[in-house]
Amino acid sequence: MASLEAIPDELGRLMKYFPETPAEERPEFHRQAKDFLARAAPKVVRQFSPMARVKWHLAASGRGDELIDLLHYERENPGAFSVRGLRRARIELPGVESSSLPSSVRNFNRSELPVRGKLLGLAWEDGKLQIKGYAYIPNVPSATGKRSLRVAVLRRQGSRSTLPLRLRTVVEPRATAEAKGALHNYDWSGFEIAVDPARLRVRGQWQPGTWRLGVGIPRPGGMSVGSITKNNAGAAGHSLTRILDDGVRLVAGFDRNRLRLSVDVVPAEIIAQEADGDTLTVTLRSRVTTPAGKYPTALRIDHEPSGFATDLPLQQDETGADGWLRHTARLPLADLPVDGVRPGKSVKYRTLIVFADGTTRRATNGTGPVTGVHPLPEGRECPVTGVHPLPDGRELAILTDGAGNFTPQVRTVQPVVDGVEWTADGELVLTGVYTGPAEQMKMVLRHTGRNEDRPLPVEFADGRFTARLRPDTMPTYEGTVPLRAGRWMPRLRRTTEWDHTRDLPVTVRPDLVGTLPLAHRGEHRTYTVERVDFDRIFVESGPVLGPELRGAYRQRLMRDVYTPEQRKLPLREAVLYNSFGGKQFSDSPRAVYEELKRRGTEVEHIAMVHDQQVVLPPGVRGVEWGSEEWYEALARSRYVVTNGGIREWFVRREGQVVVQTWHGTPLKRIGADLLGTPKANLAYIASLPQRSRQYSLFITPNAFTTPIMTNSFRLQCEVLEAGYPRNDVFHAPDRVKRAAAVREKLGIPAGKKVVLYAPTWRDDQRYGGRRFKLDNKIDVEAAQRELGEDHVLLYRKHHKVLDSIPGAGQGFVYDVTYYPDIADLYLIADVMITDYSSVLFDFAHSGRPMLFFTYDLEHYRDTLRGFYFDFTSRAPGPLIKTSEDLVSAIRNIDAVSEEYKEKYAQFRVDFCEPSDGRASARVVDRMLAVKDEQQS
């Protein structure tokens, strides 16, 4: 809701953390809240969200206990409440008697109970437009089955005319799965509507007009009416055109993303186009009986960003067999400007039909074949800048879209898919045309959410290409995994490019868009070929969890209903491992697993996995995070070994042993040690004692860390200063053999030195939420020029960081982000580059040189986080500001190592003890002993 901005920042923070406010300070907050509401205009307060109105009323009324309960409820159920009432809808919240609230606080207005509708399907079947989707009112659960009384109508714009439609209610689990709240079930909000276009006639005639679809849903106090919004891909995300009669079209399109139907009685339209090498000839037709003012006189082609515009005179030809007049326009291809056209950047032109009265309309396609691709004259040169030459070939593509608009585009030659097939054994085959420099190109898949690339095998021959993908078996360093969930866009890229900025999009031939989607059910998920931007093709890797487990509502049921049932069953002799939220099977949990295997301890080994992106050792069973098996394993495994948080609601049951290994010696301030800073999350800090009671053991790596962790995490469990099991690798008897195997697996040329770069993330460099941007400051091209002959650079992003790494795959930079365990990379690294990451404390066990690329030291230390000690004076290597100096230090690493020899030695004394290769043994000894103590 708007107007929350009217609340002063500090007062808003006090409200957010009121449950954590000391009792003696609460009356002052009540006074400030009362003063704020007294000064605020009633209209402003009325625009607060319903929940906010209740909270601020409780605060101003001094009802602190109720406010605390409400804030705790809101944290668990953000944005969720119940709606009650007969004549007036009112808010219902646990612990707050609605009758004790003023009507201006508890009652809703219409805008606060909107319809949330989403289009899921749009297609023509048996001469009718089939509209499928879901619609519900947030926080008003859908009535089930025949009890649903929803209505649908088409209202004609500029008129009072309405057409009631039959709405069939169906089950649509996606509505609940996609809802943010965990309180309500919206499964019965699905609908199907069939629109007979004949009903859109006016007095039996086709007349231009626009009809908007509205869905009405009964609720307490009345009915809410709203629109259905478009999807973001596929048929439900694009306009759809149907020829109803000669020169009459029905366009199912969108206005501000809301579905509308338009009857378009066209006065003129394009029916053909052809090119003879240097001229594009476009043929139009117009009605013989059209009013004089609507006689077409020119075809205008323009490009607003560049200011280009040209009017092509129309020459009238004979009348066609259909009784329409024919007109032709000719465009010299040399007249089209090509400035700025390069790989990754094209120019689309708008085409308008100009009429005698000076009016215009978008040029739309009739029933003829009006799409195609034509080469531009070879004499025209496209100016190109960059480090790699671009192909000379360009093309003029005549495109269309769902609304049938005629759209010329000047672009670099692009690949166009004309065949999509799933084979019986799950291979996706994309075939198509590409007449550019195929020998210089490769194909990649780029993830739209993570901005990361995967190679897409492709073959070129005789102006065509064939790309093949087996999404169920994507290769990794240790085996195969399914294609990561999400949307993957095929792109064509020069083999010499270092990033994605000059990629060529892969499109599907316009007349084939109707053949999509094309789906294949893999072993555990569905893969779908779909489209976006009308003809951009992509592969969607679906979620692992089925609809019965997806979304906040069903996960709450698993937590509140299924888990208590499982906790009544006996514990099983099993160890459940969690490493970085299931993104890896690595780190100290893996070291504990290896120690248990070495001993032959008779337990089942189970690992949490996220999106099936982990290859597990033989004998380790994977459970998908959030699955039924995951909840069962968490409730019934005798041992849980984790290097991070699990869930706040998790409670260690009697007889269960939970070992928290954590994942690093802290340089940056964490947890409760952030109190007094803007970064402090008081609610999280207040939950730390309860979280620590989840653990039987908390493992610390050294004497420096033990008191810090004890205080910052408010530990109320046993703390074992055992050293990190993950660092036993530096003492492993087979470490030399293991290192050689790692080099071979990565394909590192013999004799080349390995530089490992492993930076942390930046709190202020994010896409949103916990999605952080890559903040790369290394000039990798300059580094390759200076070091490429005898070095390689292994680049490992933090697991929270997105984006692809520039230069990866070009022989110098290796993206090792998804290598299973960084410990292996430590073994082969001759030099480590990091910044403020805790990897510095681990790698120090090796004794090999470290460089600190701290280009933002002052900002990071003084603004973002703060350090536990003076890093500048105790760092075991130089703090470097520029990429140039970093490259120089690598080149002169022997001199750097000698300079920091004493500091390095002291650093190891301070932060690397114990370091004897027996940390895993100490942790397992104590873990098993705790179990014995509990049973004695």
C-alpha positions, 0 to 999 in steps of 0.5 A, a space after each residue: 500500500 502507498 502512504 507507508 512512506 509517510 512513516 518515519 524510518 526510525 519509527 518503522 524500524 521500532 515497529 518492525 522490532 517491537 517484540 525485541 524492544 526491552 519492556 521499559 522502552 515500549 511505553 515510549 514507542 506507544 507514545 510516538 505511535 500515538 503522536 504519529 497517528 494524531 498528526 497524520 491525515 486520516 486519509 493517509 492512514 486509511 491508505 495503509 494496508 489493512 494489517 498496517 492499520 491494525 498494527 498502528 492502532 494497537 501501537 497507538 492504543 498501548 496494546 503492546 501484548 496484542 501487538 507482539 503476538 500480531 507481529 510474530 504472526 505476521 512474520 510467520 504469515 506475511 500478508 495473510 489474514 482472514 476476511 469476515 462479514 456480511 454487509 461489510 468485509 472486515 479483517 480477522 486476525 488471531 489474538 485481536 478481537 475485531 469488535 475492539 477495532 474502530 470500523 475505519 481500521 477493521 473494515 475493507 474498502 473495495 480496492 483492498 480486496 482485488 481479484 488476482 487473475 492470471 491467464 494460463 491458456 489461450 487457444 481456438 477450439 471448435 470455432 471458439 476462443 478458449 480462455 483458461 486461468 485462475 482468479 481469486 481474492 487474496 485471503 478469501 479462499 476459493 469456494 470448492 466445486 459447484 459452490 463457486 458463484 463466480 461470474 464472467 462478462 465481456 464489457 464493450 469499451 465506450 458502451 454499456 453493452 455487456 455479454 455474460 459468459 459461462 464460467 466453468 470452475 476447475 481445480 488449478 493447483 498452480 493458483 495455490 502454489 504461486 500464491 505467496 501466503 501460506 494460510 489459504 488454499 486457492 485450488 478451486 480458483 481455476 476457470 475455463 471460459 469459451 467465447 463464441 465470436 458470433 456473439 460480438 456482432 452488433 445487430 448482426 454486423 461486424 463492427 470495430 470494438 474492444 471488449 474487456 473480460 472481467 471476472 466477478 467473485 463473491 466475498 464477504 460484504 459483496 463482490 469483487 470484479 477484476 481483470 485477467 492478466 497475461 502470462 509471461 510466456 507462451 500462448 497465454 503471454 502473447 496476442 492471438 489473432 483469428 480471421 472471422 470474415 474477409 477483412 475482419 479479425 478478432 485480436 485477443 490482446 492485452 492492454 496494460 497486461 489485461 486481457 481484451 478482445 478487439 474486433 478489427 474491421 480492416 480498411 487495408 492490410 498487407 497480403 504479400 512481400 517479396 525482394 528482388 535483391 535490392 528492393 522490397 516490394 510490399 503488396 496491400 489490399 483495400 476495400 473498394 467501398 471504403 470511405 474516401 478518407 480511408 483510401 490508402 496513399 502510402 506505407 510509412 516505415 519509421 524507427 522512432 529511436 533513430 528518427 528515421 521515417 520514410 513514406 513509400 507511395 502506394 501505386 494502385 493496381 487492378 482489383 483482385 479476385 476477392 473484390 479488393 483493390 491492390 496497391 504496391 509499395 517499393 522500398 530500396 533496401 539501401 535506404 534502410 539505415 544500418 548504423 548500430 546493427 551488430 551481433 546482439 543489436 538489431 533494428 526493428 521498424 514500425 510500419 504504418 498505412 497512411 490514409 488520404 485523410 492523414 490518419 494512420 494505422 499499424 500495417 497488419 498482415 492478411 492471409 497471404 505469406 508475408 514473412 521471410 528473410 532477405 539478404 542486404 546488399 553486399 556493398 553496405 558496411 556495418 560499422 563494428 567496434 570491439 575486440 573481435 571482428 563481426 561477420 559482414 552478413 546482415 539480413 532484412 527479416 520480415 517479422 510478425 507478432 501475435 497481433 499480426 503486425 508487419 515488422 521489418 527488422 535489420 539484423 546480423 544473420 540469425 539462426 531460425 528454428 524450423 524443427 523442434 522434436 523430442 525423441 523417445 529417449 528424451 533428447 531435444 533436437 532443434 533444427 533450423 537455418 543459419 547462413 552466417 559464419 558457422 565455423 566461427 560460432 557455438 551455441 549456448 543455453 543462458 539461464 534467465 534468472 541466474 545469467 549463467 551459461 551452459 554449452 549446447 552441442 550444435 552441428 552446422 552444415 550447408 546453411 543449416 544447424 542441428 542442436 541436441 540437448 539431453 536435459 535429464 543428463 547434463 554433464 558435471 565434474 562428477 557425473 550427470 544431473 538434470 538441467 537446472 530449474 528455470 528458463 534457458 534461452 538458446 543463443 549463438 555466440 562467436 567462439 572468441 567472445 568473452 561474454 554474452 553481450 554480442 550473442 545472437 538470439 535463436 527464434 522459431 519460424 513465425 508460422 511455427 509458433 502455434 506448434 509450441 509448447 512441446 513438453 517431455 516428461 523426464 525422470 523427475 521433472 518436465 521439460 518444455 520448449 516454449 516461446 517469449 517475445 512471440 518467437 524467441 524459443 527457450 527450454 523450461 526445466 520444471 520444478 522437481 516438486 510436484 504441485 502437491 508440494 509446491 508453494 508456501 501453503 503446502 509446505 506449511 502443511 508438510 511442516 505442521 501436519 506431516 512432520 508431527 506425524 513423522 516425529 511420532 515414529 522411531 528414529 532411524 540409524 541414519 545421518 542426514 547431511 546438509 551442505 549449503 542448503 543442498 547445493 553441494 555435498 561438500 565441506 565439513 559434512 562431507 568430511 564427517 561422512 568420509 570419516 564414518 565410512 572409513 570407520 565402517 559405522 553402520 548408519 544410512 547416509 542421506 544428503 539434502 539436495 536442492 534441485 537435484 544439482 548434486 552428484 552423490 557418492 554411491 550409497 548416499 541417498 539424496 532427498 530433495 529439499 522440501 520433499 516428503 522424503 526431506 521432511 521424513 529424514 529431518 524428523 527421523 534421522 538419528 544424526 543431522 550434520 549441517 554447515 548452515 541453518 536448517 529452518 527456524 521451526 525445526 526442533 531437535 527431538 529426544 535422542 537426536 544428535 544435531 552437529 552444526 559444523 558452520 562454514 568459516 572462521 569469521 572475519 566479518 561481523 555476524 549475528 548478534 555482533 551486528 547489534 548497534 549497526 544498521 545491518 542488525 536483524 533484531 528478530 533474527 538475533 532474538 531467535 538465536 537462542 532457540 536456533 542454538 537449542 537445535 544443536 547438540 554440538 557446535 564445531 569451531 575451528 580455532 580458539 579465536 573463533 570459539 568465543 566469537 561464535 558463542 556470543 554472536 550466535 548466542 549458543 546454548 549448546 556444547 561447543 567443540 573446538 575441534 578444528 574444521 573437518 573440511 581442513 583435514 584435506 591438507 593432511 590427507 595421505 593421498 593429497 598429492 594423488 588427489 591433486 593430480 586427479 583434480 588437475 586432470 579432471 579440470 583439463 589444466 595443461 601440465 606445467 601451468 601454475 594455478 591461481 584460484 580466485 574465490 571472492 565473497 559477495 557484496 551486500 550492496 551488489 544484488 538483484 534483489 533478495 538473496 540474489 547477488 551480482 558478480 562484482 568482477 574487478 579483474 581485467 581478465 583480458 590483461 591478465 591473460 596477456 601477462 600470465 596466460 602463457 604459464 598460468 590459469 585462473 580458476 574463478 569460483 563465485 560464492 554460491 549466492 552470486 549469479 552471472 557468468 564469468 567473463 572469459 571463461 572457456 577461452 583457455 585462461 579463465 576456468 569457471 569452477 563455481 560448480 566444482 563439487 568441493 573447494 577443498 580439491 581446488 585448494 590442493 591444486 592452487 599455487 596462489 590464492 586470491 580472495 578478499 574478505 572470504 573465510 577461505 583465507 583461513 582455510 587456505 592458510 593451512 596449506 602455507 601457500 601464498 595468498 593475495 587479497 584483492 581488496 579494491 573496496 576495503 574501506 567501504 566494505 569494512 566501514 560501511 557494509 560489515 566491519 571486521 573482528 580484527 585489524 585485517 590490514 595489519 594481520 593479513 598474511 599477504 598484500 592488500 591490493 587495490 587494482 587489477 594491474 597490481 594484482 597481476 604484477 603480484 602474481 608474476 612476482 609471487 616469490 618476492 611477495 611470499 618472502 616479504 610476508 613470510 613472518 606475518 603468514 607464520 603468525 597468522 597460522 599460529 593465530 587461526 589454524 590450530 588445531 591443524 593435525 588432520 584429525 578434526 573429522 575424527 574428533 567430531 565423529 568421536 563426540 557425535 557418537 558419544 553424545 548418542 551413547 550418553 543420551 541412551 545411557 
